[in-house]
Structures are given as structure tokens and as C-alpha cells.
Amino acid sequence: MGSLGDRYAANVTEIFNLNKLRKARAKQDAEREAAANRVAFGRTRAEKQADREAEARRARMLDGRRLDDTPDKS
């Protein structure tokens, strides 16, 4: 058999800070939620800019081809 100190050292578990554990778990949950939101809602800045430019281009083309409905005042 070993000495009392050997048996005591074998039964001691690691001490940890509950506050750090709680914060780490909250951080992991927030990162997981952020990743899900990026998939569901996220678009890059370049994608948003390309969509704005395409919409502006469509609006200009539509305005350029609009028929004038006002009567001629000659």
C-alpha cells in the first residue's frame, strides 16, 4: 500500500473557477448563435453593394424607357 499522501493525491480533482466556466460556456453559445445568424441573414458588403448597383441600373433603364404621358402644349 502507498502512503496517505499518495492516496490523497490520487483522489484530488482539479480545482476550477465556476465564473470562468460560466463565461466560457456563454461565449461558446453566443458564437454558435452568431454563426447561425450569419448563415440565415448574412451577406457580405460586396453582395449588398452589387444588389444596390443592380437596382439602380434597373431603375435608370426603366426611367430611360418611360413614355411621356403629358399632353403636348403647342
N, C-alpha and C positions, 0 to 999 in steps of 0.2 A: 504494500500500500504506500501511497505517497504521503507527504506531509500535509498538514492542514492548509498551508499556503497554496499548495498545488491544487487541492480540491476546490478551494475558494476561487482561485483564478480561473478555473475551468467553468464555473457557474456564473461568473460575472458577465453581463451583457454590455454592449456598447451603450454609452450614455449619449442621448441626442436632445437637441433643443426643439421642443414642440412648436414654438413660434416659427422657427425657421422651416420646419416641416410643413406647417400650415401655409406659410407664404409660398413655398416652393410648389405645393400642390395647386394653390390658387393661380400661380403664374403658368403652370402647365395647362390648366383648364382655360385660361384666357388665351394662350397661344393656340390651343385646339379650336376654340371658338373663332378666333381671328382667321385661322386657315379656312374654316368652313365658310366664313363670310366672304373671304377673297374669292373662293370658288363660286359662291352664289351671286355675288354682287360686283365683284372686282373687274375693272377694266383698266388697262394701262392708260397713261396720259396720252400716248401716241394714238391709241384706238379712239379715245374721246375726241381728240383733235381732228382725226381723219373723218369721223362722223360729222363734226361741226362743219368742216370744209365741204363735205359732200352735200350736206343740207343747204349750205349757202350757194353752192353751184347749181343745185336743183332749183332753188328759188330764183336765181338770176336767169336761168334758162326759161323758166315759166314766165317771168315778168317780160322777158325779151320777146316772147311769142304771143303775148296777150293782145287781143283785138281791142281797139279803141271803140267803146260804145257811145261816146259822147257825140251828139249831133254836130254837124259842120255849121258854123255861124259865118257864112259868107255874105 
